[in-house]
Amino acid sequence: MSCPPCPQWDDAVTVKDAHGTLLAEGNKVTMIKDLKVKGSSLVLKVGTKALIKRRVDSKDHQLECKVDGVGDMKVTAHFVKKV
């Protein structure tokens, strides 16, 4: 919901990548570091591409992404860069 005169209803979440670039839904990003996936032996390698589906106002995982070859998962914004 958004009501211009009422700032408490502003639901815009600002998320920045590792280089300080603002990220939005639909942006394509790549991993800048090898990331181990919790509860799995899977590792997301440097350069793995992902598509941002949704931004979340969270402390740990700010992005819900569709990662190439893996599927949907949550990713921390400071481990990606915008393509």
Buried (B, 14 or more C-beta within 10 A) or exposed (E): EEEEEEEEEEEEEEBEBBEEEEBEEEBEBBBBEEBEEEEEEEEBEEEBBBBBEEBEEBEEEBBBBEBEEBEEBEBBBBBBBBE
